[in-house]
């Protein structure tokens, strides 16, 4: 397992989040997880 820091654009703003992922996980999947985390956090 590795920790990856990702910058996500959401509603014209940049957010930094981290994702815990398997070493072999493709970046596209990590990016989707990061975007889902940010959307979940900011859609209250």
Buried (B, 14 or more C-beta within 10 A) or exposed (E): EEEBEBEBEBEEEEBEBEBEBEEEBEEEEBBEBBBEBBEEEEEE
